[in-house]
């Protein structure tokens, strides 16, 4: 069984998405924001069949029920299992998280279990303790800090409490988390805190900030970005703050301070017709347009290799057109090194596609 988490309002759309990819699978709702997927095949076969899942925040591969009769008993059982399946001395991450109504009580119990696991490791297997937590928890929860993605040698252990006494356990040994990026998130529960900056032209900048964190790559000084549909300038603001150059394209001007910035070149015109004179580092696009137009735009840019990295929002008016995103799931792997297609924590009725085109020839292109 594979456990999949979503935002509560998105669980019905996650069901539809999974059934389009795996029509013979069995889906069992577990609360308002979880699905249990039962389907034949290995975890890698499931990934290949499903492709990217827009409305999934986190996957717990090969999850199974895990009793929590007490803090100590749960920690002892968990450590016994870890000793048998994790390589000693290698890095691994432990995510113990609550997923039920009594949030404070659940969070406190999770913290106690984690502390007890560390205590048990000190007594029984210090070599495993040495490899625990390749990434500090603070780096995952702070929207202003970089979050390193999984590395090939890392394993991931997820314990999800669905009540004070019962949970689900998923152990994904290395290199599983690395090869499953885009499905298995380094962020606990797949949740990324929404960034806040009152100086930004609008809250839309938070979508770009979250995409960067999920990519494990940020726009840096000296890079060149094209921001299509830029006004009022939230997706131009952030690169400029970091010392990057931005070619901002829109029919309307940006906020006055951005129009005056020496790092901004404003091009008045149609975002869908603009082509840079030379390839740029980043394509950024948060334009309001029909989903098929934004999908066509990002595919054209990556096919023509006009950028190395991209972050593009696909916006919807209702809920009937979500299946159009399947075009990106099908076509993107042919043209890019890596990508994610996701309903972000900062998204409304929209999704973001972001990733890396790369520099060299692509083996899947053509």
C-alpha positions in Angstrom: 0.0 0.0 0.0 1.2 3.5 -0.8 -0.2 6.4 1.3 -0.6 9.8 -0.5 -1.3 13.1 1.3 -3.0 16.1 -0.3 -4.5 19.4 0.8 -8.0 18.6 2.1 -9.8 20.5 -0.7 -7.7 18.6 -3.4 -8.3 15.0 -2.4 -11.1 14.5 -5.0 -8.9 15.9 -7.7 -6.0 13.6 -6.6 -8.4 10.6 -6.8 -9.3 11.6 -10.4 -5.7 12.1 -11.3 -4.7 8.7 -10.0 -7.6 6.9 -11.6 -6.7 8.4 -15.0 -3.2 6.9 -14.7 -4.1 3.6 -12.9 -7.7 2.8 -13.8 -7.6 -0.6 -12.2 -6.1 0.5 -8.9 -8.0 0.6 -5.6 -8.2 3.9 -3.8 -9.3 4.1 -0.2 -9.9 7.5 1.4 -8.4 7.9 4.9 -9.8 11.1 6.3 -10.2 14.3 4.2 -6.6 14.6 3.0 -5.2 11.1 2.6 -5.6 8.2 0.1 -4.4 4.6 0.3 -3.4 3.4 -3.1 -3.4 -0.4 -3.7 -2.0 -1.5 -7.1 0.2 -4.3 -8.4 3.8 -3.6 -9.1 6.9 -2.2 -7.3 7.3 1.4 -6.2 9.4 2.2 -9.3 6.7 0.7 -11.5 4.0 2.7 -9.7 6.0 5.9 -10.3 6.4 5.1 -14.0 2.7 4.5 -14.5 1.4 7.4 -12.5 4.0 10.1 -13.5 3.9 13.4 -11.7 0.9 13.9 -9.3 -0.2 17.5 -9.3 -2.4 17.3 -6.2 -0.2 15.0 -4.1 1.8 16.8 -1.4 3.7 13.7 -0.1 4.0 10.0 -0.8 4.7 7.3 1.8 5.8 4.4 -0.3 5.1 0.8 0.9 3.4 2.2 4.0 2.0 -0.1 6.6 0.0 0.3 9.8 2.2 1.0 12.9 0.8 0.7 16.4 1.8 3.3 19.0 0.8 1.8 22.4 3.3 4.0 24.2 6.1 6.4 23.3 8.8 4.0 24.4 7.2 0.9 22.8 6.8 2.7 19.4 10.4 3.9 19.5 11.8 0.5 20.4 9.8 -1.2 17.5 10.9 1.5 15.1 14.6 1.2 16.0 14.5 -2.5 15.7 13.2 -2.2 12.1 15.7 0.5 11.2 18.6 -1.7 12.4 17.6 -4.3 9.9 17.2 -2.1 6.8 19.3 1.1 6.9 23.0 1.0 6.1 25.1 2.0 9.1 26.8 5.3 9.0 25.0 6.5 5.9 22.8 9.6 6.1 19.0 9.3 6.7 16.1 11.6 7.6 13.4 10.9 10.1 10.0 12.6 9.8 7.6 11.9 12.6 4.5 13.9 11.9 0.8 14.1 13.0 -2.2 13.9 10.6 -5.3 14.1 12.8 -7.5 16.7 14.5 -5.7 17.3 17.8 -2.8 19.1 16.2 -0.9 20.2 19.3 -1.3 16.9 21.1 -0.3 15.0 18.0 2.8 17.2 17.4 3.9 16.8 21.0 3.5 13.0 20.8 5.5 13.0 17.6 8.3 15.0 19.2 8.4 12.6 22.2 8.6 9.6 19.8 11.5 11.2 17.9 13.3 11.9 21.2 12.8 8.4 22.3 14.1 7.0 19.0 17.3 9.1 19.5 17.6 7.7 23.0 17.2 4.2 21.8 19.8 4.7 19.1 22.3 5.9 21.6 21.9 2.7 23.5 21.6 0.2 20.7 23.2 1.5 17.5 25.2 4.7 17.6 26.3 4.2 14.0 22.8 4.9 12.8 22.5 7.9 15.1 25.5 9.4 13.5 23.8 9.4 10.1 20.5 10.8 11.3 19.2 14.2 9.9 21.4 15.1 7.0 19.4 18.4 6.9 18.5 20.4 10.1 14.8 20.6 10.7 15.1 24.4 10.8 16.2 24.4 7.2 12.9 22.7 6.2 10.7 25.1 8.1 12.3 28.4 7.3 11.1 29.8 3.9 14.2 32.0 3.8 16.7 29.1 4.0 17.9 26.7 1.4 16.7 23.1 1.7 19.1 20.6 0.2 17.3 17.9 -1.8 17.8 14.2 -1.2 21.3 12.8 -2.1 21.8 9.3 -3.6 23.1 7.9 -0.4 20.2 9.2 1.8 17.3 7.1 3.2 14.0 8.4 4.4 11.9 7.2 7.3 8.4 8.6 7.7 6.1 7.8 10.6 2.7 9.4 10.2 0.4 9.4 13.3 -3.3 9.3 12.4 -4.3 9.2 16.1 -2.5 9.1 19.4 -2.3 5.3 19.2 -2.0 4.4 15.5 0.1 5.5 12.5 1.6 4.5 9.3 5.3 3.7 8.7 7.2 4.1 5.4 10.9 3.2 5.1 12.5 4.1 1.8 16.2 3.1 1.8 18.8 4.8 -0.4 18.8 5.7 -3.2 14.9 5.6 -3.1 14.3 9.2 -1.9 16.8 10.5 -4.5 15.3 8.6 -7.4 11.7 9.5 -6.2 12.2 13.3 -6.1 9.0 14.9 -7.4 7.0 12.2 -5.6 8.6 12.0 -2.2 9.2 15.4 -0.7 12.1 16.3 1.6 9.6 18.6 3.4 7.6 16.8 6.2 4.1 16.2 5.0 5.2 17.9 1.8 4.3 21.2 3.3 6.4 24.3 2.6 5.8 27.5 4.7 4.4 30.3 2.6 7.0 33.1 2.3 6.0 36.6 3.5 7.5 39.8 2.3 5.4 43.0 2.8 7.7 44.9 0.4 6.8 42.7 -2.6 4.3 44.1 -5.1 1.9 41.3 -4.2 1.7 37.9 -2.5 2.3 36.2 -5.8 6.1 36.2 -5.1 5.5 33.4 -2.6 4.8 31.0 -5.5 8.2 31.6 -7.0 9.9 31.4 -3.6 8.2 28.0 -2.9 9.1 26.7 -6.4 12.8 27.6 -5.8 12.8 25.7 -2.4 11.2 22.6 -3.9 13.8 22.7 -6.8 16.7 23.1 -4.3 17.9 26.0 -6.5 17.5 29.7 -6.2 17.9 32.6 -8.6 21.3 34.2 -7.8 23.2 37.4 -8.6 24.5 37.6 -12.2 21.8 35.4 -13.7 19.3 36.7 -16.3 15.6 36.0 -16.1 12.7 36.6 -18.4 9.5 37.4 -16.6 6.5 37.0 -18.9 3.3 38.8 -17.8 5.4 40.6 -15.2 3.2 43.4 -14.0 2.9 44.5 -11.2 6.3 42.9 -10.7 6.3 40.3 -7.9 8.2 37.7 -9.9 10.6 40.5 -11.0 11.1 41.8 -7.5 12.6 38.7 -6.0 15.4 38.2 -8.6 16.2 42.0 -8.5 16.6 41.8 -4.7 19.2 39.1 -5.2 21.2 40.9 -7.9 19.9 39.2 -11.0 18.9 40.9 -14.2 15.3 40.7 -15.4 13.7 41.3 -18.8 10.2 42.0 -17.8 7.5 41.6 -20.5 3.9 42.9 -20.2 1.5 45.3 -21.8 1.3 47.3 -18.5 4.3 48.8 -16.6 5.6 47.4 -13.3 5.7 49.1 -10.0 7.6 52.4 -10.2 10.6 51.3 -8.2 11.1 48.3 -10.4 10.7 50.3 -13.6 13.5 52.5 -12.4 15.8 49.7 -11.4 19.0 49.3 -13.5 18.6 45.6 -13.3 15.2 45.6 -15.0 14.7 45.9 -18.8 11.1 46.5 -19.5 9.7 45.2 -22.8 6.1 46.4 -23.5 4.3 43.8 -25.5 2.6 40.3 -25.6 4.2 37.8 -23.3 3.3 34.9 -25.6 5.1 36.5 -28.6 8.4 37.5 -26.8 11.5 35.6 -27.7 14.9 36.5 -26.1 17.8 37.4 -28.4 19.9 34.7 -26.7 19.1 32.0 -24.2 18.6 33.1 -20.6 19.0 31.5 -17.2 15.4 31.5 -16.1 12.0 31.6 -17.6 9.5 33.0 -15.1 5.8 33.3 -16.0 2.8 33.9 -13.8 0.6 35.3 -16.5 -3.2 35.1 -16.4 -4.1 33.0 -19.4 -6.1 30.0 -20.5 -4.3 26.8 -19.3 -3.6 25.5 -22.8 -1.8 28.8 -23.7 0.5 28.6 -20.7 1.2 24.9 -21.3 2.0 25.6 -24.9 4.3 28.4 -23.9 6.5 26.5 -21.4 6.7 23.5 -23.8 7.9 25.9 -26.6 10.5 27.5 -24.4 12.0 24.2 -23.2 11.9 22.6 -26.7 13.7 25.6 -28.1 16.1 25.7 -25.2 15.6 29.3 -24.5 16.3 28.9 -20.8 18.1 26.7 -18.3 15.5 26.8 -15.6 11.8 27.6 -15.6 8.9 28.3 -13.2 5.5 28.7 -14.9 2.0 29.0 -13.4 -0.9 27.2 -15.1 -4.1 29.0 -14.0 -7.7 27.7 -14.1 -11.1 29.4 -14.0 -12.9 26.3 -12.7 -12.2 22.7 -12.0 -13.0 21.1 -15.3 -9.7 21.6 -17.0 -7.2 20.0 -14.6 -6.8 17.0 -16.9 -5.0 19.3 -19.4 -2.0 19.1 -17.1 -1.6 15.5 -18.3 0.0 17.0 -21.4 2.9 18.3 -19.3 3.3 15.0 -17.6 3.6 13.3 -20.9 5.7 15.8 -22.8 8.1 17.3 -20.2 10.2 14.2 -19.7 11.2 14.4 -23.4 12.7 17.8 -23.2 14.0 18.5 -19.7 16.5 17.0 -17.2 14.0 17.2 -14.3 10.7 18.9 -13.5 7.9 19.0 -10.9 4.2 19.7 -11.6 2.5 20.6 -8.4 -0.3 22.5 -6.7 1.9 24.5 -4.3 1.0 25.5 -0.8 1.0 29.1 -2.1 -1.2 28.3 -5.1 -4.9 29.0 -5.4 -6.8 27.6 -8.4 -3.6 26.9 -10.3 -0.5 24.7 -10.4 3.1 25.4 -11.1 5.5 23.5 -13.3 9.2 24.1 -12.6 12.5 22.4 -13.3 15.8 22.2 -15.2 16.2 22.1 -18.9 20.0 21.6 -18.7 22.9 22.6 -20.9 23.8 19.5 -23.0 21.9 17.4 -25.5 18.9 15.5 -24.1 18.8 11.8 -24.7 15.0 11.8 -24.8 14.5 14.7 -27.2 13.4 14.3 -30.8 
